[in-house]
Amino acid sequence: MFRHTAAAKKAGFGITLHLDSATRSFIDEFSTANFLGVKERDGKKTLVVPTSPSILGSITTKAIADIAESLGWAIERRPLPFQEVIDGGLDEVAAAGTAAAVTAVRSISFENEAGEVQKIKIGNGETAGPNFQQILQELTAIQSGIQPAPNSDWVWPAAGIDSERKL
């Protein structure tokens, strides 16, 4: 994994996307964060969360799913074929994790069967999509205490972890 990440950085790519090791056809996660997608069909928004035994659990992904659900979005947790991304099945893609929070991905490049680098634009390929911008705003507002979490079991008490201790 580190060898591939180093080669990708040397080639000018900021992050690597890992596919399943058995078939190399299903998305696992980015090298530094979980992979999330949004698809919007007929005004209905769906957060797509890839599933695989290789994906590390993420409290940030859980929080994003809770926020999306509170906004009325559907949540799809399922194996996600990379071909679906190639075919334009997702309107937005983001990396999600503690350090990344929610970072929009504007394009994904990969080497096709002919050995050529192919670039897939996500959304317009220029800006973060409005759905992940909304999720990031909601997450930041909750983290800052501006608004309550949609699911209180993933936020520390307002008094803090050491509320019994007197300073």
JOJONOR-V785647 format. One record per residue. N is the residue number from 0. RES is the residue in one small letter. OMEGA is omega as a letter, one per 20 degrees, with the letter a starting at -180 (* if undefined). Layout:
n,res,omega
N,RES,OMEGA
N,RES,OMEGA
//
This chain:
n,res,omega
0,m,a
1,f,r
2,r,a
3,h,r
4,t,r
5,a,r
6,a,r
7,a,r
8,k,r
9,k,r
10,a,r
11,g,r
12,f,a
13,g,a
14,i,r
15,t,r
16,l,a
17,h,r
18,l,a
19,d,a
20,s,a
21,a,a
22,t,a
23,r,a
24,s,r
25,f,a
26,i,r
27,d,a
28,e,r
29,f,a
30,s,a
31,t,a
32,a,r
33,n,r
34,f,r
35,l,r
36,g,r
37,v,r
38,k,a
39,e,a
40,r,r
41,d,r
42,g,r
43,k,a
44,k,r
45,t,r
46,l,a
47,v,a
48,v,r
49,p,r
50,t,r
51,s,r
52,p,a
53,s,a
54,i,r
55,l,r
56,g,a
57,s,r
58,i,r
59,t,r
60,t,r
61,k,r
62,a,r
63,i,r
64,a,r
65,d,r
66,i,a
67,a,r
68,e,r
69,s,r
70,l,r
71,g,r
72,w,r
73,a,r
74,i,r
75,e,r
76,r,a
77,r,r
78,p,a
79,l,r
80,p,r
81,f,r
82,q,r
83,e,r
84,v,r
85,i,a
86,d,r
87,g,a
88,g,r
89,l,r
90,d,r
91,e,r
92,v,r
93,a,r
94,a,a
95,a,r
96,g,a
97,t,a
98,a,a
99,a,a
100,a,r
101,v,a
102,t,a
103,a,r
104,v,a
105,r,r
106,s,r
107,i,r
108,s,r
109,f,r
110,e,a
111,n,a
112,e,r
113,a,r
114,g,r
115,e,r
116,v,r
117,q,a
118,k,r
119,i,r
120,k,r
121,i,a
122,g,r
123,n,r
124,g,a
125,e,a
126,t,r
127,a,r
128,g,a
129,p,a
130,n,r
131,f,r
132,q,r
133,q,r
134,i,r
135,l,r
136,q,r
137,e,a
138,l,r
139,t,r
140,a,r
141,i,a
142,q,a
143,s,a
144,g,r
145,i,r
146,q,a
147,p,r
148,a,r
149,p,a
150,n,a
151,s,a
152,d,r
153,w,r
154,v,r
155,w,r
156,p,a
157,a,a
158,a,r
159,g,a
160,i,a
161,d,a
162,s,a
163,e,a
164,r,r
165,k,r
166,l,*
//
